[in-house]
Amino acid sequence: MNNLSCIRGDYLKVYWEVQGPGPPGAISERSAWVRDLCGSRADAPPELYSPGPALVLEFHTGPKQNNATGFVGTYSFIDKPATMHLI
């Protein structure tokens, strides 16, 4: 994707293809991200699944604006068979 739509403020870059020995593998400034997430909590997807063994979230923040409080998130590890229909 690599067309960052978040011009300013806080955002996340989502990677699920990482290179290098793992885990955890590696990302660099040349790595392609698959999605960028920005905006309010209401704009965020309800769930985000990785199709492979890795998921990297890269947090970016800008100057504090409009009483912004930062990032909030929850994660869990689930068995692959339970998610096959979601991907």
Number of C-alpha atoms within 10 A of each C-alpha: 8 11 10 14 11 13 8 12 15 20 23 19 18 19 19 19 19 21 13 9 8 10 10 13 12 13 17 8 6 6 13 17 21 13 16 18 19 18 13 11 12 7 9 11 8 7 7 12 12 15 14 10 12 15 16 18 15 13 13 14 12 10 9 11 9 6 6 11 8 13 13 6 5 5 7 4 5 9 7 12 7 8 12 9 7 8 8
